[in-house]
Amino acid sequence: MRTRITRGTKNVFADLGFPDAETHLLKAELVTRIQGVITAQELTQVAAAKLMGLGQPDVSRLLNGQFREMSVERLMRLLTRLG
């Protein structure tokens, strides 16, 4: 039995048929950058939360992929606050 493999695009959200796939991809990229800054600066979630003006549970949810309700603008502000 052969398995058929279809090459996707660079946007998994578009491949899965999500409405507004470009915005989803942008948000995911911003959260990835936020995670990268937190890791590079060796911040705890508590320290990152303080810098971003969030609670630690909010940072945990954000880093666990629960950012659908956040706007691109808010994610940009959070990234800026991290430096």
Rosetta constraint file for C-alpha pairs under 8 A:
AtomPair CA 8 CA 12 HARMONIC 7.19 0.50
AtomPair CA 8 CA 15 HARMONIC 6.31 0.50
AtomPair CA 9 CA 14 HARMONIC 7.73 0.50
AtomPair CA 9 CA 15 HARMONIC 6.58 0.50
AtomPair CA 11 CA 15 HARMONIC 6.42 0.50
AtomPair CA 11 CA 21 HARMONIC 7.37 0.50
AtomPair CA 11 CA 22 HARMONIC 7.53 0.50
AtomPair CA 11 CA 25 HARMONIC 6.55 0.50
AtomPair CA 12 CA 16 HARMONIC 6.16 0.50
AtomPair CA 12 CA 25 HARMONIC 7.87 0.50
AtomPair CA 13 CA 17 HARMONIC 6.30 0.50
AtomPair CA 13 CA 18 HARMONIC 5.34 0.50
AtomPair CA 13 CA 21 HARMONIC 5.04 0.50
AtomPair CA 13 CA 22 HARMONIC 7.67 0.50
AtomPair CA 13 CA 24 HARMONIC 6.76 0.50
AtomPair CA 13 CA 25 HARMONIC 6.73 0.50
AtomPair CA 14 CA 18 HARMONIC 5.68 0.50
AtomPair CA 14 CA 19 HARMONIC 7.65 0.50
AtomPair CA 14 CA 21 HARMONIC 5.03 0.50
AtomPair CA 14 CA 22 HARMONIC 7.50 0.50
AtomPair CA 17 CA 21 HARMONIC 7.60 0.50
AtomPair CA 20 CA 24 HARMONIC 6.62 0.50
AtomPair CA 21 CA 25 HARMONIC 6.19 0.50
AtomPair CA 22 CA 26 HARMONIC 6.20 0.50
AtomPair CA 23 CA 27 HARMONIC 6.16 0.50
AtomPair CA 23 CA 72 HARMONIC 7.64 0.50
AtomPair CA 24 CA 28 HARMONIC 6.19 0.50
AtomPair CA 24 CA 68 HARMONIC 7.73 0.50
AtomPair CA 25 CA 29 HARMONIC 6.17 0.50
AtomPair CA 26 CA 30 HARMONIC 6.22 0.50
AtomPair CA 26 CA 72 HARMONIC 7.43 0.50
AtomPair CA 27 CA 31 HARMONIC 6.22 0.50
AtomPair CA 27 CA 67 HARMONIC 7.73 0.50
AtomPair CA 27 CA 71 HARMONIC 7.84 0.50
AtomPair CA 27 CA 72 HARMONIC 5.94 0.50
AtomPair CA 27 CA 75 HARMONIC 7.25 0.50
AtomPair CA 28 CA 32 HARMONIC 6.15 0.50
AtomPair CA 28 CA 65 HARMONIC 8.00 0.50
AtomPair CA 29 CA 33 HARMONIC 6.29 0.50
AtomPair CA 30 CA 34 HARMONIC 6.20 0.50
AtomPair CA 30 CA 75 HARMONIC 6.52 0.50
AtomPair CA 30 CA 76 HARMONIC 7.06 0.50
AtomPair CA 30 CA 79 HARMONIC 7.51 0.50
AtomPair CA 31 CA 35 HARMONIC 6.14 0.50
AtomPair CA 31 CA 62 HARMONIC 7.29 0.50
AtomPair CA 31 CA 63 HARMONIC 6.98 0.50
AtomPair CA 31 CA 75 HARMONIC 7.21 0.50
AtomPair CA 32 CA 36 HARMONIC 6.14 0.50
AtomPair CA 33 CA 37 HARMONIC 6.23 0.50
AtomPair CA 33 CA 79 HARMONIC 7.49 0.50
AtomPair CA 34 CA 38 HARMONIC 6.25 0.50
AtomPair CA 34 CA 78 HARMONIC 7.71 0.50
AtomPair CA 34 CA 79 HARMONIC 5.60 0.50
AtomPair CA 34 CA 82 HARMONIC 7.73 0.50
AtomPair CA 35 CA 39 HARMONIC 6.11 0.50
AtomPair CA 35 CA 63 HARMONIC 6.75 0.50
AtomPair CA 36 CA 40 HARMONIC 5.96 0.50
AtomPair CA 37 CA 41 HARMONIC 5.95 0.50
AtomPair CA 37 CA 82 HARMONIC 7.15 0.50
AtomPair CA 38 CA 42 HARMONIC 5.92 0.50
AtomPair CA 38 CA 43 HARMONIC 5.18 0.50
AtomPair CA 38 CA 44 HARMONIC 7.50 0.50
AtomPair CA 38 CA 48 HARMONIC 6.63 0.50
AtomPair CA 38 CA 82 HARMONIC 7.84 0.50
AtomPair CA 39 CA 43 HARMONIC 6.39 0.50
AtomPair CA 43 CA 47 HARMONIC 5.74 0.50
AtomPair CA 43 CA 48 HARMONIC 5.87 0.50
AtomPair CA 44 CA 48 HARMONIC 6.12 0.50
AtomPair CA 45 CA 49 HARMONIC 5.87 0.50
AtomPair CA 45 CA 56 HARMONIC 5.72 0.50
AtomPair CA 45 CA 59 HARMONIC 6.28 0.50
AtomPair CA 45 CA 60 HARMONIC 6.99 0.50
AtomPair CA 46 CA 50 HARMONIC 6.31 0.50
AtomPair CA 46 CA 55 HARMONIC 7.44 0.50
AtomPair CA 46 CA 56 HARMONIC 5.15 0.50
AtomPair CA 47 CA 51 HARMONIC 6.42 0.50
AtomPair CA 48 CA 52 HARMONIC 6.15 0.50
AtomPair CA 48 CA 56 HARMONIC 7.91 0.50
AtomPair CA 48 CA 59 HARMONIC 7.55 0.50
AtomPair CA 48 CA 82 HARMONIC 7.29 0.50
AtomPair CA 49 CA 53 HARMONIC 5.80 0.50
AtomPair CA 49 CA 54 HARMONIC 4.71 0.50
AtomPair CA 49 CA 55 HARMONIC 5.41 0.50
AtomPair CA 49 CA 56 HARMONIC 5.34 0.50
AtomPair CA 49 CA 58 HARMONIC 7.74 0.50
AtomPair CA 49 CA 59 HARMONIC 6.05 0.50
AtomPair CA 50 CA 54 HARMONIC 6.22 0.50
AtomPair CA 50 CA 55 HARMONIC 7.21 0.50
AtomPair CA 51 CA 81 HARMONIC 6.20 0.50
AtomPair CA 51 CA 82 HARMONIC 6.09 0.50
AtomPair CA 52 CA 78 HARMONIC 5.29 0.50
AtomPair CA 52 CA 79 HARMONIC 7.79 0.50
AtomPair CA 52 CA 81 HARMONIC 5.44 0.50
AtomPair CA 52 CA 82 HARMONIC 6.36 0.50
AtomPair CA 54 CA 58 HARMONIC 6.22 0.50
AtomPair CA 54 CA 59 HARMONIC 6.89 0.50
AtomPair CA 55 CA 59 HARMONIC 6.62 0.50
AtomPair CA 56 CA 60 HARMONIC 6.22 0.50
AtomPair CA 57 CA 61 HARMONIC 6.21 0.50
AtomPair CA 58 CA 62 HARMONIC 6.09 0.50
AtomPair CA 59 CA 63 HARMONIC 6.13 0.50
AtomPair CA 60 CA 64 HARMONIC 6.11 0.50
AtomPair CA 61 CA 65 HARMONIC 6.47 0.50
AtomPair CA 61 CA 66 HARMONIC 5.21 0.50
AtomPair CA 61 CA 67 HARMONIC 7.33 0.50
AtomPair CA 62 CA 66 HARMONIC 5.14 0.50
AtomPair CA 62 CA 67 HARMONIC 5.34 0.50
AtomPair CA 70 CA 74 HARMONIC 6.37 0.50
AtomPair CA 70 CA 75 HARMONIC 6.82 0.50
AtomPair CA 71 CA 75 HARMONIC 6.38 0.50
AtomPair CA 72 CA 76 HARMONIC 6.16 0.50
AtomPair CA 73 CA 77 HARMONIC 6.28 0.50
AtomPair CA 74 CA 78 HARMONIC 6.25 0.50
AtomPair CA 75 CA 79 HARMONIC 6.23 0.50
AtomPair CA 76 CA 80 HARMONIC 6.14 0.50
AtomPair CA 77 CA 81 HARMONIC 6.15 0.50
AtomPair CA 78 CA 82 HARMONIC 6.50 0.50
AtomPair CA 79 CA 83 HARMONIC 6.82 0.50
